Amino acid sequence: MKNREIGKSGIFVPFLGLGTWAIGGGTWWGDNDDRESIRAIQAAADSGIMWIDTAPMYGFEHSEQVLGEALKGRRENVILSTKCGLQWEHKTSCYHKTVEGIDVYRDLSKKEILKAVDRSLMNLKTDYLDVYYTHWQAKDFTVWPIEETMDALMTLKKQGKIRAIGASNVTTENIEEYCKYGQLDVIQEKYSILTRSIEKMIPSCKKYGVSIQAYSPLEQGLLTGKATMETELAPGDVRQNNIWWRKENRSKVLRLLEHWKPYCEKYHCSYGNLIIALTARMMEGIHVLCGARTVKQVDDNVKSMNVIIEDADRQQMEAEVRQIYPEHQPAQ
């Protein structure tokens, strides 16, 4: 499959990227072996996964720091993205949430963005970022207008600290506003065969040349086929907030996967490979971000890059998905 351009940036990458949220560890993900995480990151880069994504919020900078260690001597071989807009060192009028007893706030001011980028560059042991995302948008744009946020990002671009601008967790209106003040190259949004709400943003993205990078394509592991109806989620597990992990919905998903077992046999792949390959073909030019923190997980994700689903099979699979998700889609 041909490499895909990130917006109008001139940066081309394979459709599959590596997400490093879980590498941050913490209550949601549990303790990590950082040495294994480093090996996983290096294995991804060696296997052709060029785009690696992180954020300061992933383990309160721990993910960035691990990634910085992993990329020593390899920086030029990857496309690196991180984020700004969430911080926990001072209060703002825009409370985000409490994570592990720490209050986190949104801050999309120019002052904070110019400060935050230098901290991320230090953690990542690099002097530039390929893509810099705003992680979450302001709840009240009279506090930090997108014009101010975009001014900061354009300033960083002129300084050579970033190559392309991204925004995560946005609305169509946000995209339109960003594009008034410069080139927005990519948005990062939750998207899977089950969670499809961002498809309504496609017209605006096409209009302005904005790419889409999907996160959680496997619905936090549900679509790997490894979960069962007996799988119990611990209190505080991030999947508790995912409607598809609720038992009444999980049963529908598991029945669908069982029905798709012949496709795995036909294409000699795992459920995860099949779902990632299908997701990558559901939207023109989409980039798919898959998390991994072990070499084994990386190796399995990489196999999806070579799964080519026939058009007739893809159309049949999409039709079967539509039979289970419409009643839930508005809740996403």
One Martini backbone bead per residue (centre of mass of N, CA, C, O) as a GRO file, in nm:
protein
  332
    1MET     BB    1   0.097   0.035   0.021
    2LYS     BB    2   0.079   0.353   0.003
    3ASN     BB    3   0.177   0.632   0.108
    4ARG     BB    4   0.059   0.893   0.329
    5GLU     BB    5  -0.038   1.207   0.360
    6ILE     BB    6  -0.004   1.481   0.582
    7GLY     BB    7  -0.191   1.655   0.436
    8LYS     BB    8   0.027   1.938   0.326
    9SER     BB    9   0.332   1.865   0.441
   10GLY     BB   10   0.507   1.629   0.281
   11ILE     BB   11   0.434   1.385   0.464
   12PHE     BB   12   0.511   1.035   0.439
   13VAL     BB   13   0.316   0.741   0.536
   14PRO     BB   14   0.209   0.485   0.662
   15PHE     BB   15  -0.098   0.402   0.794
   16LEU     BB   16   0.068   0.290   1.035
   17GLY     BB   17   0.075   0.352   1.386
   18LEU     BB   18   0.218   0.443   1.709
   19GLY     BB   19   0.091   0.409   2.027
   20THR     BB   20   0.182   0.545   2.383
   21TRP     BB   21  -0.014   0.541   2.626
   22ALA     BB   22   0.055   0.271   2.779
   23ILE     BB   23   0.359   0.345   2.834
   24GLY     BB   24   0.285   0.541   3.077
   25GLY     BB   25   0.091   0.397   3.253
   26GLY     BB   26  -0.059   0.353   3.544
   27THR     BB   27  -0.373   0.286   3.648
   28TRP     BB   28  -0.492   0.206   3.367
   29TRP     BB   29  -0.217   0.016   3.278
   30GLY     BB   30   0.004  -0.017   3.463
   31ASP     BB   31   0.285  -0.164   3.488
   32ASN     BB   32   0.605  -0.122   3.337
   33ASP     BB   33   0.854  -0.221   3.105
   34ASP     BB   34   1.072  -0.007   2.972
   35ARG     BB   35   1.251  -0.200   2.810
   36GLU     BB   36   1.017  -0.319   2.642
   37SER     BB   37   0.917  -0.054   2.525
   38ILE     BB   38   1.175   0.011   2.372
   39ARG     BB   39   1.173  -0.242   2.196
   40ALA     BB   40   0.899  -0.183   2.064
   41ILE     BB   41   0.970   0.083   1.928
   42GLN     BB   42   1.210  -0.028   1.762
   43ALA     BB   43   1.048  -0.247   1.613
   44ALA     BB   44   0.858  -0.058   1.468
   45ALA     BB   45   1.072   0.102   1.309
   46ASP     BB   46   1.200  -0.158   1.174
   47SER     BB   47   0.898  -0.242   1.040
   48GLY     BB   48   0.767   0.052   0.919
   49ILE     BB   49   0.682   0.232   1.160
   50MET     BB   50   0.695   0.579   1.150
   51TRP     BB   51   0.452   0.670   1.328
   52ILE     BB   52   0.486   0.836   1.647
   53ASP     BB   53   0.276   0.867   1.939
   54THR     BB   54   0.217   1.123   2.191
   55ALA     BB   55   0.205   1.257   2.542
   56PRO     BB   56   0.223   1.414   2.841
   57MET     BB   57  -0.034   1.256   2.971
   58TYR     BB   58   0.134   0.994   2.942
   59GLY     BB   59   0.236   0.957   3.250
   60PHE     BB   60   0.346   1.230   3.306
   61GLU     BB   61   0.587   1.207   3.063
   62HIS     BB   62   0.682   0.908   3.041
   63SER     BB   63   0.640   0.843   2.744
   64GLU     BB   64   0.832   1.055   2.631
   65GLN     BB   65   1.088   0.951   2.777
   66VAL     BB   66   1.093   0.667   2.656
   67LEU     BB   67   1.100   0.758   2.362
   68GLY     BB   68   1.364   0.915   2.377
   69GLU     BB   69   1.537   0.664   2.439
   70ALA     BB   70   1.453   0.486   2.188
   71LEU     BB   71   1.552   0.728   1.964
   72LYS     BB   72   1.839   0.692   1.981
   73GLY     BB   73   1.968   0.720   1.658
   74ARG     BB   74   1.641   0.729   1.517
   75ARG     BB   75   1.492   0.997   1.452
   76GLU     BB   76   1.511   1.008   1.125
   77ASN     BB   77   1.312   0.736   1.098
   78VAL     BB   78   1.078   0.921   1.213
   79ILE     BB   79   0.748   1.019   1.300
   80LEU     BB   80   0.676   1.282   1.534
   81SER     BB   81   0.425   1.302   1.799
   82THR     BB   82   0.259   1.552   1.996
   83LYS     BB   83   0.123   1.747   2.274
   84CYS     BB   84  -0.112   2.002   2.380
   85GLY     BB   85  -0.324   2.165   2.654
   86LEU     BB   86  -0.219   1.992   2.902
   87GLN     BB   87  -0.210   2.058   3.263
   88TRP     BB   88  -0.071   2.045   3.633
   89GLU     BB   89   0.078   2.325   3.754
   90HIS     BB   90  -0.190   2.493   3.689
   91LYS     BB   91  -0.460   2.683   3.704
   92THR     BB   92  -0.772   2.706   3.537
   93SER     BB   93  -1.092   2.763   3.394
   94CYS     BB   94  -1.021   2.459   3.260
   95TYR     BB   95  -1.131   2.176   3.354
   96HIS     BB   96  -1.078   1.835   3.294
   97LYS     BB   97  -0.932   1.626   3.515
   98THR     BB   98  -0.872   1.348   3.730
   99VAL     BB   99  -0.542   1.197   3.774
  100GLU     BB  100  -0.424   1.031   4.023
  101GLY     BB  101  -0.501   1.301   4.205
  102ILE     BB  102  -0.466   1.497   3.954
  103ASP     BB  103  -0.516   1.806   3.834
  104VAL     BB  104  -0.647   1.887   3.512
  105TYR     BB  105  -0.578   2.131   3.253
  106ARG     BB  106  -0.665   2.361   3.023
  107ASP     BB  107  -0.418   2.520   2.778
  108LEU     BB  108  -0.438   2.738   2.476
  109SER     BB  109  -0.218   2.928   2.507
  110LYS     BB  110   0.056   3.073   2.384
  111LYS     BB  111   0.237   3.059   2.631
  112GLU     BB  112   0.202   2.751   2.691
  113ILE     BB  113   0.286   2.632   2.417
  114LEU     BB  114   0.577   2.752   2.409
  115LYS     BB  115   0.655   2.596   2.668
  116ALA     BB  116   0.571   2.294   2.612
  117VAL     BB  117   0.753   2.224   2.370
  118ASP     BB  118   1.028   2.226   2.522
  119ARG     BB  119   0.963   1.993   2.712
  120SER     BB  120   0.916   1.779   2.494
  121LEU     BB  121   1.190   1.800   2.355
  122MET     BB  122   1.347   1.707   2.602
  123ASN     BB  123   1.212   1.430   2.645
  124LEU     BB  124   1.270   1.343   2.325
  125LYS     BB  125   1.551   1.433   2.223
  126THR     BB  126   1.478   1.698   2.042
  127ASP     BB  127   1.437   1.985   1.794
  128TYR     BB  128   1.176   1.838   1.665
  129LEU     BB  129   0.848   1.818   1.518
  130ASP     BB  130   0.626   1.688   1.295
  131VAL     BB  131   0.379   1.683   1.507
  132TYR     BB  132   0.135   1.918   1.660
  133TYR     BB  133  -0.101   1.883   1.910
  134THR     BB  134  -0.412   1.944   2.024
  135HIS     BB  135  -0.565   1.757   2.257
  136TRP     BB  136  -0.771   1.974   2.375
  137GLN     BB  137  -1.033   2.181   2.378
  138ALA     BB  138  -1.184   2.446   2.449
  139LYS     BB  139  -1.481   2.526   2.619
  140ASP     BB  140  -1.393   2.843   2.597
  141PHE     BB  141  -1.317   3.066   2.330
  142THR     BB  142  -1.288   3.335   2.501
  143VAL     BB  143  -1.022   3.253   2.639
  144TRP     BB  144  -0.908   3.062   2.379
  145PRO     BB  145  -0.872   3.131   2.086
  146ILE     BB  146  -0.787   2.982   1.796
  147GLU     BB  147  -0.617   3.214   1.697
  148GLU     BB  148  -0.407   3.193   1.929
  149THR     BB  149  -0.328   2.898   1.895
  150MET     BB  150  -0.240   2.922   1.594
  151ASP     BB  151  -0.022   3.133   1.638
  152ALA     BB  152   0.163   2.948   1.800
  153LEU     BB  153   0.196   2.722   1.584
  154MET     BB  154   0.307   2.905   1.358
  155THR     BB  155   0.552   2.996   1.514
  156LEU     BB  156   0.681   2.713   1.542
  157LYS     BB  157   0.706   2.667   1.240
  158LYS     BB  158   0.895   2.910   1.180
  159GLN     BB  159   1.117   2.797   1.394
  160GLY     BB  160   1.130   2.465   1.344
  161LYS     BB  161   0.978   2.285   1.575
  162ILE     BB  162   0.758   2.236   1.349
  163ARG     BB  163   0.586   2.089   1.057
  164ALA     BB  164   0.295   2.022   1.183
  165ILE     BB  165  -0.061   2.054   1.230
  166GLY     BB  166  -0.272   1.955   1.507
  167ALA     BB  167  -0.599   1.811   1.612
  168SER     BB  168  -0.788   1.705   1.895
  169ASN     BB  169  -1.096   1.673   1.969
  170VAL     BB  170  -1.315   1.776   1.746
  171THR     BB  171  -1.493   1.985   1.533
  172THR     BB  172  -1.605   2.118   1.252
  173GLU     BB  173  -1.582   2.408   1.359
  174ASN     BB  174  -1.288   2.391   1.441
  175ILE     BB  175  -1.167   2.338   1.165
  176GLU     BB  176  -1.261   2.600   1.034
  177GLU     BB  177  -1.108   2.786   1.234
  178TYR     BB  178  -0.820   2.692   1.195
  179CYS     BB  179  -0.822   2.750   0.871
  180LYS     BB  180  -0.814   3.067   0.896
  181TYR     BB  181  -0.490   3.067   1.031
  182GLY     BB  182  -0.405   2.799   0.869
  183GLN     BB  183  -0.250   2.484   0.846
  184LEU     BB  184  -0.432   2.200   0.883
  185ASP     BB  185  -0.327   1.856   0.866
  186VAL     BB  186  -0.454   1.712   1.140
  187ILE     BB  187  -0.667   1.473   1.292
  188GLN     BB  188  -0.746   1.322   1.617
  189GLU     BB  189  -0.961   1.030   1.639
  190LYS     BB  190  -1.209   0.836   1.720
  191TYR     BB  191  -1.196   0.512   1.536
  192SER     BB  192  -1.418   0.261   1.405
  193ILE     BB  193  -1.640   0.022   1.308
  194LEU     BB  194  -1.824   0.141   1.561
  195THR     BB  195  -1.690   0.435   1.559
  196ARG     BB  196  -1.838   0.701   1.329
  197SER     BB  197  -1.876   1.017   1.388
  198ILE     BB  198  -1.637   1.149   1.206
  199GLU     BB  199  -1.762   1.131   0.916
  200LYS     BB  200  -1.888   1.427   0.925
  201MET     BB  201  -1.587   1.563   0.870
  202ILE     BB  202  -1.492   1.502   0.579
  203PRO     BB  203  -1.567   1.754   0.409
  204SER     BB  204  -1.376   1.951   0.560
  205CYS     BB  205  -1.115   1.796   0.518
  206LYS     BB  206  -1.120   1.807   0.208
  207LYS     BB  207  -1.135   2.115   0.173
  208TYR     BB  208  -0.842   2.156   0.356
  209GLY     BB  209  -0.641   1.910   0.372
  210VAL     BB  210  -0.727   1.700   0.607
  211SER     BB  211  -0.632   1.463   0.807
  212ILE     BB  212  -0.685   1.129   0.951
  213GLN     BB  213  -0.639   1.002   1.285
  214ALA     BB  214  -0.686   0.694   1.434
  215TYR     BB  215  -0.814   0.590   1.742
  216SER     BB  216  -0.917   0.294   1.870
  217PRO     BB  217  -0.974   0.052   1.647
  218LEU     BB  218  -1.001  -0.190   1.888
  219GLU     BB  219  -1.156  -0.106   2.139
  220GLN     BB  220  -0.954  -0.175   2.368
  221GLY     BB  221  -0.945  -0.501   2.254
  222LEU     BB  222  -1.223  -0.617   2.160
  223LEU     BB  223  -1.129  -0.667   1.839
  224THR     BB  224  -0.919  -0.918   1.893
  225GLY     BB  225  -1.080  -1.175   2.039
  226LYS     BB  226  -0.987  -1.199   2.361
  227ALA     BB  227  -1.254  -1.147   2.458
  228THR     BB  228  -1.519  -1.209   2.689
  229MET     BB  229  -1.797  -1.245   2.889
  230GLU     BB  230  -1.592  -1.303   3.144
  231THR     BB  231  -1.464  -1.041   3.130
  232GLU     BB  232  -1.317  -0.840   3.380
  233LEU     BB  233  -1.330  -0.514   3.506
  234ALA     BB  234  -1.160  -0.306   3.675
  235PRO     BB  235  -1.152  -0.063   3.875
  236GLY     BB  236  -1.073   0.211   3.655
  237ASP     BB  237  -1.097   0.104   3.394
  238VAL     BB  238  -1.114   0.256   3.088
  239ARG     BB  239  -1.338   0.049   2.969
  240GLN     BB  240  -1.586   0.143   3.142
  241ASN     BB  241  -1.643   0.390   2.917
  242ASN     BB  242  -1.717   0.168   2.707
  243ILE     BB  243  -2.000   0.068   2.544
  244TRP     BB  244  -1.882  -0.203   2.409
  245TRP     BB  245  -1.815  -0.340   2.702
  246ARG     BB  246  -2.084  -0.389   2.749
  247LYS     BB  247  -2.253  -0.677   2.767
  248GLU     BB  248  -2.485  -0.615   2.561
  249ASN     BB  249  -2.265  -0.534   2.336
  250ARG     BB  250  -2.045  -0.749   2.344
  251SER     BB  251  -2.212  -0.984   2.232
  252LYS     BB  252  -2.238  -0.868   1.945
  253VAL     BB  253  -1.937  -0.852   1.879
  254LEU     BB  254  -1.864  -1.154   1.925
  255ARG     BB  255  -2.053  -1.263   1.707
  256LEU     BB  256  -1.921  -1.116   1.473
  257LEU     BB  257  -1.639  -1.242   1.500
  258GLU     BB  258  -1.725  -1.534   1.464
  259HIS     BB  259  -1.834  -1.480   1.173
  260TRP     BB  260  -1.522  -1.383   1.081
  261LYS     BB  261  -1.329  -1.628   1.087
  262PRO     BB  262  -1.300  -1.694   0.779
  263TYR     BB  263  -1.132  -1.441   0.715
  264CYS     BB  264  -0.882  -1.518   0.877
  265GLU     BB  265  -0.832  -1.774   0.711
  266LYS     BB  266  -0.811  -1.645   0.430
  267TYR     BB  267  -0.581  -1.412   0.534
  268HIS     BB  268  -0.391  -1.508   0.754
  269CYS     BB  269  -0.518  -1.379   1.035
  270SER     BB  270  -0.608  -1.178   1.273
  271TYR     BB  271  -0.839  -0.984   1.404
  272GLY     BB  272  -0.665  -0.733   1.427
  273ASN     BB  273  -0.568  -0.730   1.135
  274LEU     BB  274  -0.846  -0.714   1.002
  275ILE     BB  275  -0.947  -0.450   1.136
  276ILE     BB  276  -0.720  -0.262   1.050
  277ALA     BB  277  -0.749  -0.308   0.744
  278LEU     BB  278  -1.042  -0.213   0.729
  279THR     BB  279  -1.010   0.073   0.847
  280ALA     BB  280  -0.797   0.170   0.622
  281ARG     BB  281  -1.059   0.139   0.395
  282MET     BB  282  -1.305   0.336   0.498
  283MET     BB  283  -1.100   0.585   0.442
  284GLU     BB  284  -0.956   0.816   0.272
  285GLY     BB  285  -0.626   0.845   0.394
  286ILE     BB  286  -0.611   0.700   0.651
  287HIS     BB  287  -0.487   0.688   0.981
  288VAL     BB  288  -0.356   0.429   1.201
  289LEU     BB  289  -0.366   0.386   1.557
  290CYS     BB  290  -0.156   0.161   1.750
  291GLY     BB  291  -0.113   0.004   2.034
  292ALA     BB  292   0.204  -0.065   2.217
  293ARG     BB  293   0.443  -0.257   2.466
  294THR     BB  294   0.531  -0.496   2.278
  295VAL     BB  295   0.675  -0.687   2.045
  296LYS     BB  296   0.435  -0.874   1.991
  297GLN     BB  297   0.232  -0.649   1.929
  298VAL     BB  298   0.382  -0.524   1.697
  299ASP     BB  299   0.403  -0.771   1.511
  300ASP     BB  300   0.098  -0.796   1.474
  301ASN     BB  301   0.034  -0.517   1.355
  302VAL     BB  302   0.218  -0.534   1.101
  303LYS     BB  303   0.051  -0.753   0.945
  304SER     BB  304  -0.181  -0.555   0.848
  305MET     BB  305  -0.017  -0.426   0.602
  306ASN     BB  306  -0.069  -0.724   0.431
  307VAL     BB  307  -0.382  -0.690   0.429
  308ILE     BB  308  -0.602  -0.770   0.152
  309ILE     BB  309  -0.921  -0.680   0.102
  310GLU     BB  310  -1.177  -0.761  -0.060
  311ASP     BB  311  -1.439  -0.584  -0.171
  312ALA     BB  312  -1.667  -0.785  -0.107
  313ASP     BB  313  -1.586  -0.831   0.187
  314ARG     BB  314  -1.593  -0.542   0.286
  315GLN     BB  315  -1.893  -0.486   0.223
  316GLN     BB  316  -2.004  -0.712   0.403
  317MET     BB  317  -1.882  -0.620   0.671
  318GLU     BB  318  -2.012  -0.338   0.680
  319ALA     BB  319  -2.304  -0.438   0.677
  320GLU     BB  320  -2.282  -0.599   0.948
  321VAL     BB  321  -2.211  -0.360   1.129
  322ARG     BB  322  -2.471  -0.185   1.079
  323GLN     BB  323  -2.657  -0.387   1.250
  324ILE     BB  324  -2.518  -0.292   1.551
  325TYR     BB  325  -2.464   0.047   1.571
  326PRO     BB  326  -2.695   0.269   1.537
  327GLU     BB  327  -2.821   0.279   1.835
  328HIS     BB  328  -2.527   0.390   1.955
  329GLN     BB  329  -2.390   0.628   1.799
  330PRO     BB  330  -2.489   0.893   1.948
  331ALA     BB  331  -2.325   0.824   2.223
  332GLN     BB  332  -2.031   0.902   2.099
   0.00000   0.00000   0.00000
